[in-house]
Amino acid sequence: MTTLRQQMDNAMVLRGFALRTRESYLAAVTALAKHYHRKPDLLTSEEVQAYLLHLIVERKLAYASVNQASCACRFLFGKVLKRPLERFDIPMAKVPQTLPRILSREEVSRLFAHAANLRARTLLMVTYAAGLRVSEVCALQLADIESAPDRMCIKVRQGKGGRDRYTMLSPALLATLREYYRAYRPATWLFPNPSGTGPIDIQTAQRMYWATRDSAGLGRQGGIHTLRHCFATHLLESGVDIHTIQRLLGHGHVSTTMRYFHLAHRKLTGTTSPLELLDTVLR
């Protein structure tokens, strides 16, 4: 690791950045250096802005990816290299607001039925039943499953924003977890890597979802995060209030959770049009 890379990583650690954010920022700055074949601290702000334009126009990356590269550059130049921000103007691209795909309850059941093995099925069930991010389900430990009758919850360690939280543990999921434990006997991590020395890799979990999704014939859209969206949407459709869903998901602001109102199909189809409420309808 170069001195500058280490300085940047140390600065992010001091500010409490999550591991995945640190890795993404470092990868973005590394890509910038490779593009120009020069150290990042030798680049001008104009060169950085030209690189971001290159990502959009030539490489056709999603705006979310370009914004992440922009944030990484802002952090490097503003916090690590101490360059005045007013001379380093990187515009943030507007990300198109698209709604994620939501599986129906029947499709979620079909997904579980087509899992290649008990391990894959259990991982997907935990993700859906507890509304977890992929990083959260991969990091689960056996000690995080609190199955006492007066507890029945799952502890999520250091979720997004470095916050711990608790989410639900359903009896049906607990039965599956016990079956999984009897078959695989994990020691520390609920879903360990092949060597058993750490948790399963995030990409491995993603591949489990993609393979199961394709086997179930559910189309090729979306990744494992779809199950988290389904968790929130299905709860909302069943009548759970938005603030409870917010706490279960670990959202810092209820406005983030409000997006699921747009995804709840039953909320739309069960609502009467104001036209039907008029005493006289023109025909």
Backbone hydrogen bonds, N-H to C=O, Kabsch-Sander energy under -0.5 kcal/mol:
donor,donor_aa,acceptor,acceptor_aa,energy
6,Q,2,T,-2.4
7,Q,3,T,-2.5
8,M,4,L,-2.4
9,D,5,R,-2.4
10,N,6,Q,-2.7
11,A,7,Q,-2.1
12,M,8,M,-1.9
13,V,9,D,-2.4
14,L,10,N,-2.5
15,R,11,A,-1.0
16,G,13,V,-1.6
17,F,12,M,-2.5
22,R,18,A,-2.4
23,E,19,L,-2.6
24,S,20,R,-2.2
25,Y,21,T,-2.7
26,L,22,R,-2.5
27,A,23,E,-2.2
28,A,24,S,-2.2
29,V,25,Y,-2.1
30,T,26,L,-2.2
31,A,27,A,-2.2
32,L,28,A,-1.7
33,A,29,V,-2.2
34,K,30,T,-2.2
35,H,31,A,-1.9
36,Y,32,L,-1.5
37,H,33,A,-1.4
38,R,33,A,-1.3
42,L,39,K,-1.9
43,L,40,P,-1.6
48,V,44,T,-1.9
49,Q,45,S,-2.5
50,A,46,E,-2.1
51,Y,47,E,-1.9
52,L,48,V,-2.1
53,L,49,Q,-2.0
54,H,50,A,-1.9
55,L,51,Y,-1.9
56,I,52,L,-1.5
57,V,53,L,-3.1
58,E,54,H,-1.5
59,R,54,H,-2.2
61,L,55,L,-2.8
65,S,62,A,-0.6
66,V,62,A,-2.0
67,N,63,Y,-2.8
68,Q,64,A,-1.7
69,A,65,S,-2.0
70,S,66,V,-2.5
71,C,67,N,-2.5
72,A,68,Q,-2.2
73,C,69,A,-2.1
74,R,70,S,-2.5
75,F,71,C,-2.3
76,L,72,A,-2.4
77,F,73,C,-2.7
78,G,74,R,-2.6
79,K,75,F,-2.3
80,V,75,F,-1.3
80,V,76,L,-0.7
81,L,76,L,-2.9
83,R,77,F,-3.3
87,R,84,P,-1.4
88,F,85,L,-2.0
90,I,88,F,-0.9
93,A,91,P,-0.6
95,V,93,A,-0.6
98,T,96,P,-1.1
108,V,104,S,-2.2
109,S,105,R,-2.2
110,R,106,E,-2.1
111,L,107,E,-2.2
112,F,108,V,-2.1
113,A,109,S,-2.0
114,H,110,R,-1.2
114,H,111,L,-0.7
115,A,112,F,-1.4
121,R,117,N,-2.3
122,T,118,L,-2.6
123,L,119,R,-2.3
124,L,120,A,-2.2
125,M,121,R,-2.4
126,V,122,T,-2.6
127,T,123,L,-2.0
128,Y,124,L,-2.1
129,A,125,M,-3.3
130,A,126,V,-1.9
131,G,127,T,-0.8
132,L,127,T,-1.6
137,V,133,R,-2.2
138,C,134,V,-2.0
139,A,135,S,-1.3
140,L,137,V,-0.9
142,L,188,T,-2.6
144,D,141,Q,-1.7
145,I,142,L,-1.7
146,E,144,D,-1.0
146,E,153,C,-2.4
147,S,145,I,-0.9
151,R,148,A,-2.7
152,M,148,A,-1.4
153,C,146,E,-2.0
154,I,167,T,-2.6
155,K,144,D,-2.3
156,V,154,I,-0.5
156,V,165,R,-3.3
157,R,155,K,-0.7
159,G,163,R,-2.8
162,G,159,G,-2.2
165,R,156,V,-1.9
167,T,154,I,-2.4
169,L,152,M,-1.1
174,L,170,S,-2.4
175,A,171,P,-2.1
176,T,172,A,-1.6
177,L,173,L,-2.7
178,R,174,L,-2.2
179,E,175,A,-1.9
180,Y,176,T,-2.6
181,Y,177,L,-2.6
182,R,178,R,-2.1
183,A,179,E,-1.5
184,Y,180,Y,-2.5
185,R,181,Y,-2.3
190,L,140,L,-2.3
191,F,140,L,-0.6
193,N,198,G,-2.7
196,G,193,N,-1.5
200,I,191,F,-2.5
205,A,201,D,-1.8
206,Q,202,I,-2.3
207,R,203,Q,-2.5
208,M,204,T,-2.0
209,Y,205,A,-1.9
210,W,206,Q,-2.7
211,A,207,R,-2.6
212,T,208,M,-2.1
213,R,209,Y,-3.2
214,D,210,W,-2.5
215,S,211,A,-2.1
216,A,212,T,-2.1
217,G,214,D,-0.9
218,L,213,R,-2.2
226,T,223,G,-2.1
227,L,224,I,-1.7
228,R,224,I,-0.5
228,R,225,H,-0.6
229,H,225,H,-1.8
230,C,226,T,-2.5
231,F,227,L,-2.2
232,A,228,R,-2.0
233,T,229,H,-2.5
234,H,230,C,-3.0
235,L,231,F,-1.8
236,L,232,A,-2.2
237,E,233,T,-2.4
238,S,234,H,-1.4
239,G,236,L,-1.3
240,V,235,L,-2.2
245,I,241,D,-1.8
246,Q,242,I,-2.2
247,R,243,H,-1.9
248,L,244,T,-2.3
249,L,245,I,-2.3
250,G,246,Q,-1.4
251,H,246,Q,-1.9
256,T,253,H,-1.3
257,T,253,H,-0.8
258,M,254,V,-1.7
259,R,256,T,-0.8
260,Y,257,T,-2.0
261,F,258,M,-1.9
262,H,259,R,-1.4
263,L,260,Y,-0.6
264,A,260,Y,-1.2
265,H,263,L,-1.1
268,L,264,A,-1.1
269,T,265,H,-2.8
270,G,266,R,-1.8
271,T,268,L,-1.3
276,E,273,S,-1.3
277,L,274,P,-0.8
278,L,275,L,-1.0
282,L,280,T,-0.5
